[in-house]
Amino acid sequence: MDDIKNFTDFKELNELAHPSHIHLHDPRQGYLSRFNELYRSYQRLENYMHDSNQPQEDIDKVKAKADELFNHLRTLNK
């Protein structure tokens, strides 16, 4: 409290400590966001392969991997 010299410093400190500025991070949220990004990467790869006229077998393999990832994620959230 010695660092707070006047009322304006205290007011700024109080504004920084307002509950709207405090963000609690859930570790599961970070885990889910990584899964989400990986799933989107599979979708982008599938679209790229489709646009570049890759064999349908390869596209189906990527789609199966994305579905496997999504099903794994669904079992984690139960």
Buried (B, 14 or more C-beta within 10 A) or exposed (E): EEEEEEEEEEEEEEEEEEEEEEEEEEEEEEEBEEBEEBBEEBEEBBEEBEEEEBEEEEBEEBBEBBEEBEEEBEEEEE
